[in-house]
Amino acid sequence: MNHQEVKNKLLQSPEVKNEYDALKIIYDIKKEIIQLRLDQGLSQKDLAEKVGTKQSAISRLESGEYNPSIEFLTKVAHALGKELHINFH
């Protein structure tokens, strides 16, 4: 069984699917921040300096180890030359 088959089997459980969907949001944010940082040639330390925080905070954000505040995400967005938009669908 490959990774995708295991994932599909696990996602058949409503509990696992709900948890997966909840985590997908932070994963997508993390992925986008990493991509923007890399596109701009910034290290985690460089981004941290622009945000006014420590490199370890950027590392935790990118690893998904904690849920960042909207205020922190706004600072990161501005440091990357972007705006943070939150939408309800």
N, CA, C and O atoms as a printed pandas DataFrame, in Angstrom:
     atom_number atom_name residue_name chain_id  residue_number  x_coord  y_coord  z_coord
0              1         N          MET        A               1    0.857   -1.174    0.000
1              2        CA          MET        A               1    0.000    0.000    0.000
2              3         C          MET        A               1    0.910    1.246    0.000
3              4         O          MET        A               1    1.833    1.343    0.808
4              5         N          ASN        A               2    0.640    2.191   -0.910
5              6        CA          ASN        A               2    1.445    3.416   -0.958
6              7         C          ASN        A               2    0.833    4.503   -0.067
7              8         O          ASN        A               2   -0.230    4.318    0.525
8              9         N          HIS        A               3    1.529    5.635    0.010
9             10        CA          HIS        A               3    1.106    6.729    0.884
10            11         C          HIS        A               3   -0.316    7.202    0.575
11            12         O          HIS        A               3   -1.126    7.368    1.487
12            13         N          GLN        A               4   -0.614    7.413   -0.680
13            14        CA          GLN        A               4   -1.935    7.916   -1.065
14            15         C          GLN        A               4   -3.036    6.936   -0.704
15            16         O          GLN        A               4   -4.114    7.350   -0.276
16            17         N          GLU        A               5   -2.784    5.651   -0.868
17            18        CA          GLU        A               5   -3.782    4.641   -0.509
18            19         C          GLU        A               5   -4.036    4.622    1.001
19            20         O          GLU        A               5   -5.178    4.495    1.443
20            21         N          VAL        A               6   -2.969    4.747    1.783
21            22        CA          VAL        A               6   -3.114    4.792    3.242
22            23         C          VAL        A               6   -3.903    6.040    3.639
23            24         O          VAL        A               6   -4.803    5.979    4.476
24            25         N          LYS        A               7   -3.551    7.169    3.026
25            26        CA          LYS        A               7   -4.251    8.424    3.321
26            27         C          LYS        A               7   -5.741    8.294    3.002
27            28         O          LYS        A               7   -6.588    8.655    3.819
28            29         N          ASN        A               8   -6.050    7.787    1.836
29            30        CA          ASN        A               8   -7.455    7.626    1.436
30            31         C          ASN        A               8   -8.213    6.717    2.398
31            32         O          ASN        A               8   -9.363    6.990    2.743
32            33         N          LYS        A               9   -7.568    5.641    2.828
33            34        CA          LYS        A               9   -8.209    4.716    3.770
34            35         C          LYS        A               9   -8.468    5.409    5.112
35            36         O          LYS        A               9   -9.552    5.275    5.681
36            37         N          LEU        A              10   -7.475    6.149    5.616
37            38        CA          LEU        A              10   -7.637    6.853    6.887
38            39         C          LEU        A              10   -8.717    7.923    6.818
39            40         O          LEU        A              10   -9.464    8.118    7.777
40            41         N          LEU        A              11   -8.800    8.615    5.685
41            42        CA          LEU        A              11   -9.771    9.696    5.542
42            43         C          LEU        A              11  -11.214    9.210    5.424
43            44         O          LEU        A              11  -12.143   10.017    5.408
44            45         N          GLN        A              12  -11.397    7.920    5.344
45            46        CA          GLN        A              12  -12.759    7.374    5.344
46            47         C          GLN        A              12  -13.405    7.505    6.723
47            48         O          GLN        A              12  -14.630    7.487    6.846
48            49         N          SER        A              13  -12.581    7.636    7.749
49            50        CA          SER        A              13  -13.095    7.835    9.100
50            51         C          SER        A              13  -13.501    9.297    9.265
51            52         O          SER        A              13  -12.683   10.187    9.033
52            53         N          PRO        A              14  -14.749    9.564    9.661
53            54        CA          PRO        A              14  -15.192   10.948    9.849
54            55         C          PRO        A              14  -14.338   11.722   10.859
55            56         O          PRO        A              14  -14.089   12.913   10.673
56            57         N          GLU        A              15  -13.890   11.055   11.921
57            58        CA          GLU        A              15  -13.066   11.727   12.926
58            59         C          GLU        A              15  -11.716   12.144   12.341
59            60         O          GLU        A              15  -11.253   13.265   12.550
60            61         N          VAL        A              16  -11.101   11.229   11.612
61            62        CA          VAL        A              16   -9.805   11.526   10.991
62            63         C          VAL        A              16   -9.981   12.613    9.945
63            64         O          VAL        A              16   -9.153   13.519    9.850
64            65         N          LYS        A              17  -11.042   12.539    9.162
65            66        CA          LYS        A              17  -11.301   13.544    8.121
66            67         C          LYS        A              17  -11.489   14.928    8.735
67            68         O          LYS        A              17  -10.952   15.907    8.217
68            69         N          ASN        A              18  -12.235   15.025    9.818
69            70        CA          ASN        A              18  -12.443   16.325   10.478
70            71         C          ASN        A              18  -11.126   16.908   10.971
71            72         O          ASN        A              18  -10.860   18.097   10.791
72            73         N          GLU        A              19  -10.310   16.075   11.586
73            74        CA          GLU        A              19   -9.010   16.537   12.094
74            75         C          GLU        A              19   -8.095   16.944   10.941
75            76         O          GLU        A              19   -7.403   17.958   11.023
76            77         N          TYR        A              20   -8.092   16.163    9.884
77            78        CA          TYR        A              20   -7.287   16.463    8.699
78            79         C          TYR        A              20   -7.707   17.804    8.100
79            80         O          TYR        A              20   -6.858   18.630    7.765
80            81         N          ASP        A              21   -8.998   18.017    7.966
81            82        CA          ASP        A              21   -9.500   19.274    7.395
82            83         C          ASP        A              21   -9.122   20.469    8.266
83            84         O          ASP        A              21   -8.788   21.535    7.749
84            85         N          ALA        A              22   -9.173   20.294    9.584
85            86        CA          ALA        A              22   -8.820   21.382   10.506
86            87         C          ALA        A              22   -7.334   21.728   10.382
87            88         O          ALA        A              22   -6.963   22.900   10.436
88            89         N          LEU        A              23   -6.504   20.733   10.221
89            90        CA          LEU        A              23   -5.061   20.960   10.097
90            91         C          LEU        A              23   -4.661   21.461    8.718
91            92         O          LEU        A              23   -3.609   22.084    8.570
92            93         N          LYS        A              24   -5.473   21.202    7.721
93            94        CA          LYS        A              24   -5.147   21.605    6.351
94            95         C          LYS        A              24   -4.985   23.116    6.245
95            96         O          LYS        A              24   -4.133   23.586    5.491
96            97         N          ILE        A              25   -5.762   23.868    6.965
97            98        CA          ILE        A              25   -5.691   25.330    6.904
98            99         C          ILE        A              25   -4.314   25.814    7.320
99           100         O          ILE        A              25   -3.685   26.588    6.597
100          101         N          ILE        A              26   -3.835   25.366    8.480
101          102        CA          ILE        A              26   -2.530   25.814    8.956
102          103         C          ILE        A              26   -1.423   25.281    8.054
103          104         O          ILE        A              26   -0.421   25.965    7.842
104          105         N          TYR        A              27   -1.586   24.069    7.520
105          106        CA          TYR        A              27   -0.600   23.515    6.593
106          107         C          TYR        A              27   -0.505   24.372    5.335
107          108         O          TYR        A              27    0.594   24.656    4.859
108          109         N          ASP        A              28   -1.648   24.782    4.799
109          110        CA          ASP        A              28   -1.643   25.617    3.589
110          111         C          ASP        A              28   -0.986   26.973    3.852
111          112         O          ASP        A              28   -0.247   27.479    3.007
112          113         N          ILE        A              29   -1.252   27.558    5.013
113          114        CA          ILE        A              29   -0.631   28.836    5.380
114          115         C          ILE        A              29    0.880   28.659    5.491
115          116         O          ILE        A              29    1.652   29.449    4.948
116          117         N          LYS        A              30    1.287   27.620    6.196
117          118        CA          LYS        A              30    2.710   27.324    6.379
118          119         C          LYS        A              30    3.402   27.154    5.031
119          120         O          LYS        A              30    4.478   27.707    4.802
120          121         N          LYS        A              31    2.784   26.393    4.153
121          122        CA          LYS        A              31    3.358   26.127    2.831
122          123         C          LYS        A              31    3.521   27.425    2.032
123          124         O          LYS        A              31    4.541   27.628    1.373
124          125         N          GLU        A              32    2.529   28.284    2.094
125          126        CA          GLU        A              32    2.591   29.539    1.353
126          127         C          GLU        A              32    3.671   30.467    1.914
127          128         O          GLU        A              32    4.397   31.105    1.152
128          129         N          ILE        A              33    3.777   30.542    3.234
129          130        CA          ILE        A              33    4.812   31.389    3.848
130          131         C          ILE        A              33    6.199   30.902    3.451
131          132         O          ILE        A              33    7.058   31.706    3.089
132          133         N          ILE        A              34    6.423   29.597    3.517
133          134        CA          ILE        A              34    7.724   29.041    3.129
134          135         C          ILE        A              34    8.027   29.389    1.679
135          136         O          ILE        A              34    9.136   29.816    1.358
136          137         N          GLN        A              35    7.043   29.208    0.803
137          138        CA          GLN        A              35    7.266   29.485   -0.621
138          139         C          GLN        A              35    7.575   30.965   -0.857
139          140         O          GLN        A              35    8.487   31.292   -1.617
140          141         N          LEU        A              36    6.828   31.854   -0.217
141          142        CA          LEU        A              36    7.081   33.296   -0.360
142          143         C          LEU        A              36    8.476   33.665    0.155
143          144         O          LEU        A              36    9.190   34.444   -0.475
144          145         N          ARG        A              37    8.851   33.105    1.291
145          146        CA          ARG        A              37   10.164   33.380    1.872
146          147         C          ARG        A              37   11.271   32.922    0.932
147          148         O          ARG        A              37   12.228   33.659    0.690
148          149         N          LEU        A              38   11.145   31.712    0.404
149          150        CA          LEU        A              38   12.155   31.179   -0.507
150          151         C          LEU        A              38   12.210   31.965   -1.811
151          152         O          LEU        A              38   13.292   32.230   -2.336
152          153         N          ASP        A              39   11.036   32.338   -2.335
153          154        CA          ASP        A              39   10.986   33.123   -3.575
154          155         C          ASP        A              39   11.717   34.446   -3.427
155          156         O          ASP        A              39   12.273   34.969   -4.393
156          157         N          GLN        A              40   11.714   34.988   -2.207
157          158        CA          GLN        A              40   12.371   36.268   -1.948
158          159         C          GLN        A              40   13.814   36.089   -1.485
159          160         O          GLN        A              40   14.492   37.064   -1.162
160          161         N          GLY        A              41   14.279   34.846   -1.455
161          162        CA          GLY        A              41   15.657   34.568   -1.081
162          163         C          GLY        A              41   15.963   34.859    0.379
163          164         O          GLY        A              41   17.094   35.200    0.725
164          165         N          LEU        A              42   14.962   34.726    1.231
165          166        CA          LEU        A              42   15.133   35.025    2.648
166          167         C          LEU        A              42   15.340   33.752    3.455
167          168         O          LEU        A              42   14.692   32.737    3.201
168          169         N          SER        A              43   16.241   33.808    4.424
169          170        CA          SER        A              43   16.373   32.724    5.386
170          171         C          SER        A              43   15.323   32.949    6.473
171          172         O          SER        A              43   14.685   34.001    6.523
172          173         N          GLN        A              44   15.153   31.963    7.330
173          174        CA          GLN        A              44   14.242   32.156    8.462
174          175         C          GLN        A              44   14.721   33.315    9.328
175          176         O          GLN        A              44   13.912   34.090    9.837
176          177         N          LYS        A              45   16.025   33.432    9.493
177          178        CA          LYS        A              45   16.580   34.519   10.297
178          179         C          LYS        A              45   16.288   35.871    9.654
179          180         O          LYS        A              45   15.933   36.824   10.349
180          181         N          ASP        A              46   16.436   35.963    8.314
181          182        CA          ASP        A              46   16.138   37.208    7.603
182          183         C          ASP        A              46   14.684   37.620    7.809
183          184         O          ASP        A              46   14.389   38.779    8.102
184          185         N          LEU        A              47   13.780   36.651    7.650
185          186        CA          LEU        A              47   12.353   36.942    7.813
186          187         C          LEU        A              47   12.064   37.348    9.251
187          188         O          LEU        A              47   11.295   38.278    9.492
188          189         N          ALA        A              48   12.670   36.662   10.198
189          190        CA          ALA        A              48   12.459   36.995   11.614
190          191         C          ALA        A              48   12.869   38.443   11.886
191          192         O          ALA        A              48   12.164   39.162   12.594
192          193         N          GLU        A              49   13.987   38.870   11.335
193          194        CA          GLU        A              49   14.441   40.251   11.536
194          195         C          GLU        A              49   13.439   41.245   10.952
195          196         O          GLU        A              49   13.169   42.284   11.553
196          197         N          LYS        A              50   12.893   40.926    9.786
197          198        CA          LYS        A              50   11.902   41.811    9.165
198          199         C          LYS        A              50   10.607   41.872    9.967
199          200         O          LYS        A              50    9.940   42.906   10.010
200          201         N          VAL        A              51   10.258   40.756   10.601
201          202        CA          VAL        A              51    9.032   40.683   11.399
202          203         C          VAL        A              51    9.244   41.322   12.773
203          204         O          VAL        A              51    8.309   41.845   13.380
204          205         N          GLY        A              52   10.488   41.268   13.249
205          206        CA          GLY        A              52   10.779   41.761   14.590
206          207         C          GLY        A              52   10.623   40.675   15.637
207          208         O          GLY        A              52   10.159   40.926   16.749
208          209         N          THR        A              53   11.016   39.463   15.264
209          210        CA          THR        A              53   10.913   38.320   16.165
210          211         C          THR        A              53   12.192   37.503   16.062
211          212         O          THR        A              53   13.155   37.922   15.420
212          213         N          LYS        A              54   12.195   36.353   16.687
213          214        CA          LYS        A              54   13.359   35.461   16.654
214          215         C          LYS        A              54   13.184   34.409   15.562
215          216         O          LYS        A              54   12.067   34.077   15.165
216          217         N          GLN        A              55   14.310   33.898   15.092
217          218        CA          GLN        A              55   14.297   32.851   14.068
218          219         C          GLN        A              55   13.505   31.642   14.552
219          220         O          GLN        A              55   12.841   30.982   13.753
220          221         N          SER        A              56   13.565   31.347   15.835
221          222        CA          SER        A              56   12.846   30.181   16.367
222          223         C          SER        A              56   11.330   30.321   16.197
223          224         O          SER        A              56   10.628   29.324   16.029
224          225         N          ALA        A              57   10.831   31.551   16.240
225          226        CA          ALA        A              57    9.386   31.767   16.042
226          227         C          ALA        A              57    8.994   31.456   14.599
227          228         O          ALA        A              57    7.932   30.887   14.349
228          229         N          ILE        A              58    9.850   31.830   13.654
229          230        CA          ILE        A              58    9.584   31.517   12.240
230          231         C          ILE        A              58    9.673   30.014   12.027
231          232         O          ILE        A              58    8.871   29.436   11.294
232          233         N          SER        A              59   10.646   29.384   12.665
233          234        CA          SER        A              59   10.790   27.933   12.558
234          235         C          SER        A              59    9.545   27.219   13.075
235          236         O          SER        A              59    9.052   26.290   12.435
236          237         N          ARG        A              60    9.032   27.648   14.235
237          238        CA          ARG        A              60    7.808   27.032   14.789
238          239         C          ARG        A              60    6.621   27.256   13.856
239          240         O          ARG        A              60    5.800   26.360   13.654
240          241         N          LEU        A              61    6.538   28.455   13.291
241          242        CA          LEU        A              61    5.449   28.760   12.362
242          243         C          LEU        A              61    5.507   27.835   11.154
243          244         O          LEU        A              61    4.498   27.249   10.761
244          245         N          GLU        A              62    6.694   27.709   10.570
245          246        CA          GLU        A              62    6.831   26.904    9.354
246          247         C          GLU        A              62    6.693   25.408    9.615
247          248         O          GLU        A              62    6.311   24.654    8.720
248          249         N          SER        A              63    6.996   24.981   10.816
249          250        CA          SER        A              63    6.880   23.554   11.116
250          251         C          SER        A              63    5.455   23.172   11.512
251          252         O          SER        A              63    5.109   21.991   11.548
252          253         N          GLY        A              64    4.631   24.181   11.809
253          254        CA          GLY        A              64    3.257   23.912   12.213
254          255         C          GLY        A              64    3.139   23.479   13.650
255          256         O          GLY        A              64    2.136   22.880   14.038
256          257         N          GLU        A              65    4.168   23.775   14.465
257          258        CA          GLU        A              65    4.166   23.350   15.861
258          259         C          GLU        A              65    3.193   24.134   16.739
259          260         O          GLU        A              65    2.893   23.715   17.856
260          261         N          TYR        A              66    2.704   25.258   16.245
261          262        CA          TYR        A              66    1.739   26.016   17.026
262          263         C          TYR        A              66    0.826   26.786   16.097
263          264         O          TYR        A              66    1.128   26.958   14.916
264          265         N          ASN        A              67   -0.288   27.247   16.631
265          266        CA          ASN        A              67   -1.226   28.035   15.847
266          267         C          ASN        A              67   -0.913   29.510   16.050
267          268         O          ASN        A              67   -1.084   30.032   17.152
268          269         N          PRO        A              68   -0.458   30.186   15.004
269          270        CA          PRO        A              68   -0.089   31.592   15.143
270          271         C          PRO        A              68   -1.317   32.483   15.283
271          272         O          PRO        A              68   -2.410   32.136   14.835
272          273         N          SER        A              69   -1.118   33.629   15.908
273          274        CA          SER        A              69   -2.203   34.598   16.029
274          275         C          SER        A              69   -2.372   35.321   14.696
275          276         O          SER        A              69   -1.470   35.332   13.858
276          277         N          ILE        A              70   -3.523   35.914   14.522
277          278        CA          ILE        A              70   -3.772   36.717   13.322
278          279         C          ILE        A              70   -2.799   37.890   13.285
279          280         O          ILE        A              70   -2.313   38.264   12.217
280          281         N          GLU        A              71   -2.515   38.468   14.446
281          282        CA          GLU        A              71   -1.567   39.581   14.526
282          283         C          GLU        A              71   -0.188   39.150   14.023
283          284         O          GLU        A              71    0.448   39.882   13.265
284          285         N          PHE        A              72    0.274   37.981   14.435
285          286        CA          PHE        A              72    1.587   37.497   13.995
286          287         C          PHE        A              72    1.584   37.216   12.496
287          288         O          PHE        A              72    2.538   37.564   11.800
288          289         N          LEU        A              73    0.526   36.592   11.995
289          290        CA          LEU        A              73    0.444   36.320   10.559
290          291         C          LEU        A              73    0.417   37.615    9.751
291          292         O          LEU        A              73    0.965   37.671    8.650
292          293         N          THR        A              74   -0.220   38.658   10.294
293          294        CA          THR        A              74   -0.250   39.963    9.624
294          295         C          THR        A              74    1.160   40.542    9.544
295          296         O          THR        A              74    1.545   41.088    8.510
296          297         N          LYS        A              75    1.925   40.430   10.613
297          298        CA          LYS        A              75    3.315   40.917   10.608
298          299         C          LYS        A              75    4.155   40.161    9.582
299          300         O          LYS        A              75    4.950   40.761    8.858
300          301         N          VAL        A              76    3.975   38.856    9.525
301          302        CA          VAL        A              76    4.717   38.036    8.564
302          303         C          VAL        A              76    4.328   38.433    7.140
303          304         O          VAL        A              76    5.191   38.588    6.276
304          305         N          ALA        A              77    3.036   38.594    6.900
305          306        CA          ALA        A              77    2.565   38.988    5.575
306          307         C          ALA        A              77    3.191   40.318    5.156
307          308         O          ALA        A              77    3.690   40.441    4.037
308          309         N          HIS        A              78    3.170   41.297    6.033
309          310        CA          HIS        A              78    3.738   42.610    5.707
310          311         C          HIS        A              78    5.235   42.514    5.469
311          312         O          HIS        A              78    5.760   43.178    4.575
312          313         N          ALA        A              79    5.932   41.699    6.252
313          314        CA          ALA        A              79    7.377   41.517    6.067
314          315         C          ALA        A              79    7.684   40.900    4.703
315          316         O          ALA        A              79    8.759   41.113    4.142
316          317         N          LEU        A              80    6.729   40.137    4.183
317          318        CA          LEU        A              80    6.891   39.513    2.866
318          319         C          LEU        A              80    6.297   40.360    1.739
319          320         O          LEU        A              80    6.240   39.930    0.587
320          321         N          GLY        A              81    5.854   41.575    2.093
321          322        CA          GLY        A              81    5.273   42.464    1.093
322          323         C          GLY        A              81    3.867   42.068    0.668
323          324         O          GLY        A              81    3.437   42.381   -0.441
324          325         N          LYS        A              82    3.165   41.391    1.537
325          326        CA          LYS        A              82    1.823   40.888    1.239
326          327         C          LYS        A              82    0.832   41.421    2.260
327          328         O          LYS        A              82    1.215   42.034    3.256
328          329         N          GLU        A              83   -0.449   41.178    2.001
329          330        CA          GLU        A              83   -1.514   41.490    2.949
330          331         C          GLU        A              83   -2.181   40.173    3.348
331          332         O          GLU        A              83   -2.303   39.250    2.543
332          333         N          LEU        A              84   -2.603   40.111    4.597
333          334        CA          LEU        A              84   -3.330   38.939    5.066
334          335         C          LEU        A              84   -4.819   39.165    4.863
335          336         O          LEU        A              84   -5.358   40.190    5.281
336          337         N          HIS        A              85   -5.475   38.226    4.230
337          338        CA          HIS        A              85   -6.931   38.265    4.039
338          339         C          HIS        A              85   -7.514   36.968    4.591
339          340         O          HIS        A              85   -7.021   35.879    4.297
340          341         N          ILE        A              86   -8.546   37.095    5.379
341          342        CA          ILE        A              86   -9.235   35.929    5.926
342          343         C          ILE        A              86  -10.666   35.973    5.415
343          344         O          ILE        A              86  -11.348   36.991    5.532
344          345         N          ASN        A              87  -11.109   34.871    4.855
345          346        CA          ASN        A              87  -12.446   34.806    4.275
346          347         C          ASN        A              87  -13.218   33.644    4.863
347          348         O          ASN        A              87  -12.649   32.606    5.202
348          349         N          PHE        A              88  -14.502   33.828    4.977
349          350        CA          PHE        A              88  -15.397   32.733    5.352
350          351         C          PHE        A              88  -16.167   32.331    4.104
351          352         O          PHE        A              88  -16.705   33.183    3.398
352          353         N          HIS        A              89  -16.217   31.043    3.837
353          354        CA          HIS        A              89  -16.920   30.535    2.649
354          355         C          HIS        A              89  -18.079   29.682    3.084
355          356         O          HIS        A              89  -18.807   29.154    2.243
